[in-house]
Amino acid sequence: MCEPGRYSTRDAFGAMVAPQMAYLNRRALRLCRGRHADAEDLVQDTLERAFRHMDAFEMGTNFAAWLTRIMTNTFLNGVRRSVRERAAVEVDANAHVVARQTGFGADRAAPAPDAGVTTDALSDAVVYALENLPRDFRRVVVMSDLGEMPYKDIAVALDCPTGTVMSRLFRGRRLLQDQLRGPARQMGLHVALAA
């Protein structure tokens, strides 16, 4: 039997989302650095979360900004998950080497060499540095530098003045630069200090 209220909610949600789809697809493609499949997954996850939490949206407020915030948080959660998965794969691979040498746990299968690794992803050092940024700075850096969002759109999405966005971006980039100076030197790169 059909639930009339359920379908009207879906229809209303669909009507609100339809005008935002082109925008969401562009944002997702920028966040995913041109990887279409990842961008499609990000849009799907965003819409799923938005539908599940539609009761948290206040009618009359900026729906596009609300969706952008959900997409950004979904993307950041995916980056965090990727870092954890890579760390787990490294631990598992090391455990397999120990198992082969000692015979302990020898029945465990070795993980695939590319398990949990995305070739187009940011380097571990950059992801780690992003993870260690304070939340307000991290969100602005990701939206601006990875998502290529204009300051104005970031300000709307985060519900703060454009000047605050610019300040957080400057400070976030400085913190990233400080954190990445050591890894860059280890790789033999010359790191110029920003003025």
CNS distance restraints for C-alpha pairs under 8 A (distance, minus, plus):
assign (resid   3 and name CA) (resid   7 and name CA) 6.68 0.50 0.50
assign (resid   4 and name CA) (resid   8 and name CA) 6.33 0.50 0.50
assign (resid   5 and name CA) (resid   9 and name CA) 6.19 0.50 0.50
assign (resid   6 and name CA) (resid  10 and name CA) 6.39 0.50 0.50
assign (resid   7 and name CA) (resid  11 and name CA) 6.05 0.50 0.50
assign (resid   8 and name CA) (resid  12 and name CA) 6.03 0.50 0.50
assign (resid   9 and name CA) (resid  13 and name CA) 6.06 0.50 0.50
assign (resid  10 and name CA) (resid  14 and name CA) 5.96 0.50 0.50
assign (resid  11 and name CA) (resid  15 and name CA) 6.11 0.50 0.50
assign (resid  12 and name CA) (resid  16 and name CA) 6.31 0.50 0.50
assign (resid  13 and name CA) (resid  17 and name CA) 6.13 0.50 0.50
assign (resid  13 and name CA) (resid  51 and name CA) 7.09 0.50 0.50
assign (resid  14 and name CA) (resid  18 and name CA) 5.91 0.50 0.50
assign (resid  15 and name CA) (resid  19 and name CA) 7.61 0.50 0.50
assign (resid  16 and name CA) (resid  20 and name CA) 7.54 0.50 0.50
assign (resid  16 and name CA) (resid  63 and name CA) 7.86 0.50 0.50
assign (resid  17 and name CA) (resid  21 and name CA) 6.33 0.50 0.50
assign (resid  20 and name CA) (resid  24 and name CA) 6.08 0.50 0.50
assign (resid  20 and name CA) (resid  64 and name CA) 6.63 0.50 0.50
assign (resid  21 and name CA) (resid  25 and name CA) 6.03 0.50 0.50
assign (resid  22 and name CA) (resid  26 and name CA) 6.26 0.50 0.50
assign (resid  23 and name CA) (resid  27 and name CA) 6.21 0.50 0.50
assign (resid  24 and name CA) (resid  28 and name CA) 6.03 0.50 0.50
assign (resid  24 and name CA) (resid  43 and name CA) 6.59 0.50 0.50
assign (resid  24 and name CA) (resid  68 and name CA) 7.52 0.50 0.50
assign (resid  25 and name CA) (resid  29 and name CA) 6.08 0.50 0.50
assign (resid  25 and name CA) (resid  39 and name CA) 6.98 0.50 0.50
assign (resid  25 and name CA) (resid  40 and name CA) 7.33 0.50 0.50
assign (resid  25 and name CA) (resid  43 and name CA) 6.61 0.50 0.50
assign (resid  26 and name CA) (resid  30 and name CA) 6.28 0.50 0.50
assign (resid  27 and name CA) (resid  31 and name CA) 6.18 0.50 0.50
assign (resid  27 and name CA) (resid 147 and name CA) 6.35 0.50 0.50
assign (resid  27 and name CA) (resid 149 and name CA) 7.75 0.50 0.50
assign (resid  28 and name CA) (resid  32 and name CA) 5.99 0.50 0.50
assign (resid  28 and name CA) (resid  39 and name CA) 4.77 0.50 0.50
assign (resid  28 and name CA) (resid  40 and name CA) 7.40 0.50 0.50
assign (resid  28 and name CA) (resid  42 and name CA) 6.27 0.50 0.50
assign (resid  28 and name CA) (resid  43 and name CA) 6.39 0.50 0.50
assign (resid  28 and name CA) (resid  71 and name CA) 7.67 0.50 0.50
assign (resid  28 and name CA) (resid 147 and name CA) 7.66 0.50 0.50
assign (resid  29 and name CA) (resid  33 and name CA) 6.01 0.50 0.50
assign (resid  29 and name CA) (resid  34 and name CA) 5.04 0.50 0.50
assign (resid  29 and name CA) (resid  35 and name CA) 6.49 0.50 0.50
assign (resid  29 and name CA) (resid  36 and name CA) 6.37 0.50 0.50
assign (resid  29 and name CA) (resid  38 and name CA) 7.90 0.50 0.50
assign (resid  29 and name CA) (resid  39 and name CA) 4.96 0.50 0.50
assign (resid  30 and name CA) (resid  34 and name CA) 6.03 0.50 0.50
assign (resid  30 and name CA) (resid 146 and name CA) 6.71 0.50 0.50
assign (resid  30 and name CA) (resid 147 and name CA) 4.87 0.50 0.50
assign (resid  30 and name CA) (resid 148 and name CA) 6.51 0.50 0.50
assign (resid  31 and name CA) (resid  39 and name CA) 7.60 0.50 0.50
assign (resid  31 and name CA) (resid  75 and name CA) 7.52 0.50 0.50
assign (resid  31 and name CA) (resid 143 and name CA) 7.70 0.50 0.50
assign (resid  31 and name CA) (resid 146 and name CA) 5.36 0.50 0.50
assign (resid  31 and name CA) (resid 147 and name CA) 4.29 0.50 0.50
assign (resid  31 and name CA) (resid 148 and name CA) 7.67 0.50 0.50
assign (resid  32 and name CA) (resid  36 and name CA) 7.69 0.50 0.50
assign (resid  32 and name CA) (resid  38 and name CA) 6.18 0.50 0.50
assign (resid  32 and name CA) (resid  39 and name CA) 5.68 0.50 0.50
assign (resid  32 and name CA) (resid 146 and name CA) 7.95 0.50 0.50
assign (resid  32 and name CA) (resid 147 and name CA) 7.91 0.50 0.50
assign (resid  33 and name CA) (resid 146 and name CA) 7.35 0.50 0.50
assign (resid  34 and name CA) (resid  39 and name CA) 7.62 0.50 0.50
assign (resid  35 and name CA) (resid  39 and name CA) 6.16 0.50 0.50
assign (resid  36 and name CA) (resid  40 and name CA) 6.11 0.50 0.50
assign (resid  37 and name CA) (resid  41 and name CA) 6.29 0.50 0.50
assign (resid  38 and name CA) (resid  42 and name CA) 6.12 0.50 0.50
assign (resid  39 and name CA) (resid  43 and name CA) 6.22 0.50 0.50
assign (resid  40 and name CA) (resid  44 and name CA) 6.16 0.50 0.50
assign (resid  41 and name CA) (resid  45 and name CA) 6.06 0.50 0.50
assign (resid  42 and name CA) (resid  46 and name CA) 6.01 0.50 0.50
assign (resid  42 and name CA) (resid  71 and name CA) 7.08 0.50 0.50
assign (resid  42 and name CA) (resid  74 and name CA) 7.33 0.50 0.50
assign (resid  42 and name CA) (resid  75 and name CA) 6.95 0.50 0.50
assign (resid  43 and name CA) (resid  47 and name CA) 6.15 0.50 0.50
assign (resid  43 and name CA) (resid  71 and name CA) 7.26 0.50 0.50
assign (resid  44 and name CA) (resid  48 and name CA) 6.10 0.50 0.50
assign (resid  45 and name CA) (resid  49 and name CA) 6.15 0.50 0.50
assign (resid  45 and name CA) (resid  74 and name CA) 7.37 0.50 0.50
assign (resid  46 and name CA) (resid  50 and name CA) 6.03 0.50 0.50
assign (resid  46 and name CA) (resid  67 and name CA) 7.20 0.50 0.50
assign (resid  46 and name CA) (resid  70 and name CA) 6.07 0.50 0.50
assign (resid  46 and name CA) (resid  71 and name CA) 5.21 0.50 0.50
assign (resid  46 and name CA) (resid  74 and name CA) 6.70 0.50 0.50
assign (resid  47 and name CA) (resid  51 and name CA) 6.00 0.50 0.50
assign (resid  47 and name CA) (resid  67 and name CA) 7.87 0.50 0.50
assign (resid  48 and name CA) (resid  52 and name CA) 6.22 0.50 0.50
assign (resid  49 and name CA) (resid  53 and name CA) 6.13 0.50 0.50
assign (resid  49 and name CA) (resid  70 and name CA) 7.51 0.50 0.50
assign (resid  50 and name CA) (resid  54 and name CA) 5.64 0.50 0.50
assign (resid  50 and name CA) (resid  67 and name CA) 6.90 0.50 0.50
assign (resid  50 and name CA) (resid  70 and name CA) 7.07 0.50 0.50
assign (resid  53 and name CA) (resid  57 and name CA) 7.40 0.50 0.50
assign (resid  57 and name CA) (resid  61 and name CA) 7.89 0.50 0.50
assign (resid  57 and name CA) (resid  63 and name CA) 7.81 0.50 0.50
assign (resid  57 and name CA) (resid  66 and name CA) 7.50 0.50 0.50
assign (resid  62 and name CA) (resid  66 and name CA) 6.40 0.50 0.50
assign (resid  63 and name CA) (resid  67 and name CA) 6.22 0.50 0.50
assign (resid  64 and name CA) (resid  68 and name CA) 6.06 0.50 0.50
assign (resid  64 and name CA) (resid 157 and name CA) 8.00 0.50 0.50
assign (resid  65 and name CA) (resid  69 and name CA) 6.15 0.50 0.50
assign (resid  65 and name CA) (resid 153 and name CA) 7.83 0.50 0.50
assign (resid  65 and name CA) (resid 156 and name CA) 6.01 0.50 0.50
assign (resid  65 and name CA) (resid 157 and name CA) 4.37 0.50 0.50
assign (resid  65 and name CA) (resid 158 and name CA) 7.78 0.50 0.50
assign (resid  66 and name CA) (resid  70 and name CA) 6.39 0.50 0.50
assign (resid  66 and name CA) (resid 157 and name CA) 6.60 0.50 0.50
assign (resid  67 and name CA) (resid  71 and name CA) 6.11 0.50 0.50
assign (resid  68 and name CA) (resid  72 and name CA) 6.07 0.50 0.50
assign (resid  68 and name CA) (resid 157 and name CA) 6.11 0.50 0.50
assign (resid  69 and name CA) (resid  73 and name CA) 6.19 0.50 0.50
assign (resid  69 and name CA) (resid 157 and name CA) 5.69 0.50 0.50
assign (resid  69 and name CA) (resid 158 and name CA) 7.07 0.50 0.50
assign (resid  70 and name CA) (resid  74 and name CA) 6.02 0.50 0.50
assign (resid  71 and name CA) (resid  75 and name CA) 6.05 0.50 0.50
assign (resid  72 and name CA) (resid  76 and name CA) 6.17 0.50 0.50
assign (resid  72 and name CA) (resid 139 and name CA) 7.59 0.50 0.50
assign (resid  72 and name CA) (resid 143 and name CA) 7.08 0.50 0.50
assign (resid  73 and name CA) (resid  77 and name CA) 6.06 0.50 0.50
assign (resid  74 and name CA) (resid  78 and name CA) 6.23 0.50 0.50
assign (resid  75 and name CA) (resid  79 and name CA) 6.36 0.50 0.50
assign (resid  76 and name CA) (resid  80 and name CA) 6.27 0.50 0.50
assign (resid  77 and name CA) (resid  81 and name CA) 6.10 0.50 0.50
assign (resid  78 and name CA) (resid  82 and name CA) 6.08 0.50 0.50
assign (resid  79 and name CA) (resid  83 and name CA) 6.36 0.50 0.50
assign (resid  79 and name CA) (resid 127 and name CA) 7.43 0.50 0.50
assign (resid  80 and name CA) (resid  84 and name CA) 6.37 0.50 0.50
assign (resid  80 and name CA) (resid 131 and name CA) 7.33 0.50 0.50
assign (resid  81 and name CA) (resid  85 and name CA) 6.09 0.50 0.50
assign (resid  82 and name CA) (resid  86 and name CA) 6.12 0.50 0.50
assign (resid  82 and name CA) (resid 116 and name CA) 6.83 0.50 0.50
assign (resid  82 and name CA) (resid 117 and name CA) 7.82 0.50 0.50
assign (resid  83 and name CA) (resid  87 and name CA) 6.25 0.50 0.50
assign (resid  83 and name CA) (resid 124 and name CA) 7.41 0.50 0.50
assign (resid  83 and name CA) (resid 127 and name CA) 7.27 0.50 0.50
assign (resid  83 and name CA) (resid 128 and name CA) 7.81 0.50 0.50
assign (resid  84 and name CA) (resid  88 and name CA) 6.15 0.50 0.50
assign (resid  85 and name CA) (resid  89 and name CA) 6.11 0.50 0.50
assign (resid  85 and name CA) (resid 116 and name CA) 5.69 0.50 0.50
assign (resid  86 and name CA) (resid  90 and name CA) 6.23 0.50 0.50
assign (resid  86 and name CA) (resid 115 and name CA) 7.95 0.50 0.50
assign (resid  86 and name CA) (resid 116 and name CA) 5.43 0.50 0.50
assign (resid  86 and name CA) (resid 117 and name CA) 6.40 0.50 0.50
assign (resid  87 and name CA) (resid  91 and name CA) 6.24 0.50 0.50
assign (resid  88 and name CA) (resid  92 and name CA) 5.97 0.50 0.50
assign (resid  89 and name CA) (resid  93 and name CA) 5.92 0.50 0.50
assign (resid  89 and name CA) (resid 111 and name CA) 7.18 0.50 0.50
assign (resid  89 and name CA) (resid 115 and name CA) 7.00 0.50 0.50
assign (resid  89 and name CA) (resid 116 and name CA) 6.84 0.50 0.50
assign (resid  90 and name CA) (resid  94 and name CA) 6.15 0.50 0.50
assign (resid  91 and name CA) (resid  95 and name CA) 6.12 0.50 0.50
assign (resid  92 and name CA) (resid  96 and name CA) 6.20 0.50 0.50
assign (resid  92 and name CA) (resid 110 and name CA) 7.87 0.50 0.50
assign (resid  92 and name CA) (resid 111 and name CA) 7.37 0.50 0.50
assign (resid  93 and name CA) (resid  97 and name CA) 6.46 0.50 0.50
assign (resid  93 and name CA) (resid 110 and name CA) 6.69 0.50 0.50
assign (resid  93 and name CA) (resid 111 and name CA) 6.65 0.50 0.50
assign (resid  94 and name CA) (resid  98 and name CA) 6.37 0.50 0.50
assign (resid  95 and name CA) (resid  99 and name CA) 6.05 0.50 0.50
assign (resid  96 and name CA) (resid 100 and name CA) 6.17 0.50 0.50
assign (resid  96 and name CA) (resid 105 and name CA) 7.88 0.50 0.50
assign (resid  96 and name CA) (resid 106 and name CA) 7.56 0.50 0.50
assign (resid  96 and name CA) (resid 108 and name CA) 7.34 0.50 0.50
assign (resid  96 and name CA) (resid 109 and name CA) 7.81 0.50 0.50
assign (resid  96 and name CA) (resid 110 and name CA) 6.19 0.50 0.50
assign (resid  97 and name CA) (resid 101 and name CA) 6.30 0.50 0.50
assign (resid  98 and name CA) (resid 102 and name CA) 6.00 0.50 0.50
assign (resid  98 and name CA) (resid 103 and name CA) 7.89 0.50 0.50
assign (resid  98 and name CA) (resid 104 and name CA) 7.59 0.50 0.50
assign (resid  99 and name CA) (resid 103 and name CA) 5.09 0.50 0.50
assign (resid  99 and name CA) (resid 104 and name CA) 4.74 0.50 0.50
assign (resid  99 and name CA) (resid 105 and name CA) 5.39 0.50 0.50
assign (resid  99 and name CA) (resid 106 and name CA) 5.26 0.50 0.50
assign (resid 100 and name CA) (resid 104 and name CA) 7.35 0.50 0.50
assign (resid 100 and name CA) (resid 106 and name CA) 6.00 0.50 0.50
assign (resid 111 and name CA) (resid 115 and name CA) 6.54 0.50 0.50
assign (resid 114 and name CA) (resid 118 and name CA) 7.85 0.50 0.50
assign (resid 122 and name CA) (resid 126 and name CA) 6.23 0.50 0.50
assign (resid 122 and name CA) (resid 127 and name CA) 6.19 0.50 0.50
assign (resid 123 and name CA) (resid 127 and name CA) 6.26 0.50 0.50
assign (resid 124 and name CA) (resid 128 and name CA) 5.91 0.50 0.50
assign (resid 125 and name CA) (resid 129 and name CA) 6.04 0.50 0.50
assign (resid 125 and name CA) (resid 180 and name CA) 7.01 0.50 0.50
assign (resid 125 and name CA) (resid 183 and name CA) 6.96 0.50 0.50
assign (resid 126 and name CA) (resid 130 and name CA) 6.08 0.50 0.50
assign (resid 126 and name CA) (resid 180 and name CA) 7.10 0.50 0.50
assign (resid 127 and name CA) (resid 131 and name CA) 6.11 0.50 0.50
assign (resid 128 and name CA) (resid 132 and name CA) 6.34 0.50 0.50
assign (resid 129 and name CA) (resid 133 and name CA) 6.54 0.50 0.50
assign (resid 129 and name CA) (resid 176 and name CA) 6.05 0.50 0.50
assign (resid 129 and name CA) (resid 179 and name CA) 6.04 0.50 0.50
assign (resid 129 and name CA) (resid 180 and name CA) 6.94 0.50 0.50
assign (resid 130 and name CA) (resid 138 and name CA) 6.16 0.50 0.50
assign (resid 130 and name CA) (resid 176 and name CA) 6.97 0.50 0.50
assign (resid 131 and name CA) (resid 138 and name CA) 7.52 0.50 0.50
assign (resid 133 and name CA) (resid 137 and name CA) 6.29 0.50 0.50
assign (resid 133 and name CA) (resid 138 and name CA) 5.42 0.50 0.50
assign (resid 133 and name CA) (resid 172 and name CA) 7.02 0.50 0.50
assign (resid 133 and name CA) (resid 175 and name CA) 7.13 0.50 0.50
assign (resid 133 and name CA) (resid 176 and name CA) 7.39 0.50 0.50
assign (resid 134 and name CA) (resid 138 and name CA) 6.05 0.50 0.50
assign (resid 135 and name CA) (resid 139 and name CA) 6.10 0.50 0.50
assign (resid 136 and name CA) (resid 140 and name CA) 6.57 0.50 0.50
assign (resid 136 and name CA) (resid 168 and name CA) 7.20 0.50 0.50
assign (resid 137 and name CA) (resid 141 and name CA) 6.15 0.50 0.50
assign (resid 137 and name CA) (resid 168 and name CA) 5.30 0.50 0.50
assign (resid 137 and name CA) (resid 169 and name CA) 6.35 0.50 0.50
assign (resid 137 and name CA) (resid 171 and name CA) 7.18 0.50 0.50
assign (resid 137 and name CA) (resid 172 and name CA) 4.84 0.50 0.50
assign (resid 138 and name CA) (resid 142 and name CA) 6.04 0.50 0.50
assign (resid 138 and name CA) (resid 172 and name CA) 6.63 0.50 0.50
assign (resid 139 and name CA) (resid 143 and name CA) 6.07 0.50 0.50
assign (resid 140 and name CA) (resid 144 and name CA) 5.95 0.50 0.50
assign (resid 140 and name CA) (resid 154 and name CA) 7.09 0.50 0.50
assign (resid 140 and name CA) (resid 165 and name CA) 6.59 0.50 0.50
assign (resid 140 and name CA) (resid 168 and name CA) 6.67 0.50 0.50
assign (resid 140 and name CA) (resid 169 and name CA) 5.78 0.50 0.50
assign (resid 140 and name CA) (resid 172 and name CA) 7.80 0.50 0.50
assign (resid 141 and name CA) (resid 145 and name CA) 5.52 0.50 0.50
assign (resid 141 and name CA) (resid 146 and name CA) 7.33 0.50 0.50
assign (resid 141 and name CA) (resid 168 and name CA) 7.99 0.50 0.50
assign (resid 141 and name CA) (resid 169 and name CA) 5.61 0.50 0.50
assign (resid 141 and name CA) (resid 172 and name CA) 6.37 0.50 0.50
assign (resid 141 and name CA) (resid 173 and name CA) 7.00 0.50 0.50
assign (resid 142 and name CA) (resid 146 and name CA) 4.99 0.50 0.50
assign (resid 142 and name CA) (resid 147 and name CA) 6.20 0.50 0.50
assign (resid 143 and name CA) (resid 147 and name CA) 4.59 0.50 0.50
assign (resid 143 and name CA) (resid 148 and name CA) 6.33 0.50 0.50
assign (resid 143 and name CA) (resid 149 and name CA) 5.76 0.50 0.50
assign (resid 143 and name CA) (resid 154 and name CA) 6.81 0.50 0.50
assign (resid 144 and name CA) (resid 148 and name CA) 4.66 0.50 0.50
assign (resid 144 and name CA) (resid 149 and name CA) 4.90 0.50 0.50
assign (resid 144 and name CA) (resid 150 and name CA) 6.69 0.50 0.50
assign (resid 144 and name CA) (resid 151 and name CA) 7.26 0.50 0.50
assign (resid 144 and name CA) (resid 154 and name CA) 7.50 0.50 0.50
assign (resid 144 and name CA) (resid 169 and name CA) 7.82 0.50 0.50
assign (resid 145 and name CA) (resid 149 and name CA) 7.66 0.50 0.50
assign (resid 149 and name CA) (resid 153 and name CA) 6.30 0.50 0.50
assign (resid 149 and name CA) (resid 154 and name CA) 6.45 0.50 0.50
assign (resid 150 and name CA) (resid 154 and name CA) 6.43 0.50 0.50
assign (resid 151 and name CA) (resid 155 and name CA) 6.10 0.50 0.50
assign (resid 151 and name CA) (resid 162 and name CA) 6.07 0.50 0.50
assign (resid 151 and name CA) (resid 165 and name CA) 6.47 0.50 0.50
assign (resid 151 and name CA) (resid 166 and name CA) 7.05 0.50 0.50
assign (resid 152 and name CA) (resid 156 and name CA) 6.34 0.50 0.50
assign (resid 152 and name CA) (resid 162 and name CA) 5.93 0.50 0.50
assign (resid 153 and name CA) (resid 157 and name CA) 6.11 0.50 0.50
assign (resid 154 and name CA) (resid 158 and name CA) 6.01 0.50 0.50
assign (resid 154 and name CA) (resid 162 and name CA) 7.79 0.50 0.50
assign (resid 154 and name CA) (resid 165 and name CA) 7.02 0.50 0.50
assign (resid 155 and name CA) (resid 159 and name CA) 5.54 0.50 0.50
assign (resid 155 and name CA) (resid 160 and name CA) 5.05 0.50 0.50
assign (resid 155 and name CA) (resid 161 and name CA) 5.64 0.50 0.50
assign (resid 155 and name CA) (resid 162 and name CA) 5.23 0.50 0.50
assign (resid 155 and name CA) (resid 164 and name CA) 7.92 0.50 0.50
assign (resid 155 and name CA) (resid 165 and name CA) 6.15 0.50 0.50
assign (resid 156 and name CA) (resid 160 and name CA) 6.73 0.50 0.50
assign (resid 160 and name CA) (resid 164 and name CA) 6.54 0.50 0.50
assign (resid 160 and name CA) (resid 165 and name CA) 7.24 0.50 0.50
assign (resid 161 and name CA) (resid 165 and name CA) 6.65 0.50 0.50
assign (resid 162 and name CA) (resid 166 and name CA) 6.34 0.50 0.50
assign (resid 163 and name CA) (resid 167 and name CA) 6.15 0.50 0.50
assign (resid 164 and name CA) (resid 168 and name CA) 6.04 0.50 0.50
assign (resid 165 and name CA) (resid 169 and name CA) 6.01 0.50 0.50
assign (resid 166 and name CA) (resid 170 and name CA) 6.18 0.50 0.50
assign (resid 167 and name CA) (resid 171 and name CA) 6.19 0.50 0.50
assign (resid 168 and name CA) (resid 172 and name CA) 5.74 0.50 0.50
assign (resid 169 and name CA) (resid 173 and name CA) 6.01 0.50 0.50
assign (resid 170 and name CA) (resid 174 and name CA) 6.28 0.50 0.50
assign (resid 171 and name CA) (resid 175 and name CA) 6.22 0.50 0.50
assign (resid 172 and name CA) (resid 176 and name CA) 6.19 0.50 0.50
assign (resid 173 and name CA) (resid 177 and name CA) 6.04 0.50 0.50
assign (resid 174 and name CA) (resid 178 and name CA) 6.22 0.50 0.50
assign (resid 175 and name CA) (resid 179 and name CA) 6.26 0.50 0.50
assign (resid 176 and name CA) (resid 180 and name CA) 6.04 0.50 0.50
assign (resid 177 and name CA) (resid 181 and name CA) 6.01 0.50 0.50
assign (resid 178 and name CA) (resid 182 and name CA) 7.98 0.50 0.50
assign (resid 180 and name CA) (resid 184 and name CA) 6.05 0.50 0.50
assign (resid 181 and name CA) (resid 185 and name CA) 6.28 0.50 0.50
assign (resid 181 and name CA) (resid 191 and name CA) 6.45 0.50 0.50
assign (resid 182 and name CA) (resid 186 and name CA) 6.32 0.50 0.50
assign (resid 183 and name CA) (resid 187 and name CA) 6.35 0.50 0.50
assign (resid 184 and name CA) (resid 188 and name CA) 6.43 0.50 0.50
assign (resid 184 and name CA) (resid 189 and name CA) 5.23 0.50 0.50
assign (resid 184 and name CA) (resid 190 and name CA) 7.28 0.50 0.50
assign (resid 184 and name CA) (resid 191 and name CA) 6.98 0.50 0.50
assign (resid 185 and name CA) (resid 189 and name CA) 5.22 0.50 0.50
assign (resid 185 and name CA) (resid 190 and name CA) 6.50 0.50 0.50
assign (resid 185 and name CA) (resid 191 and name CA) 7.18 0.50 0.50
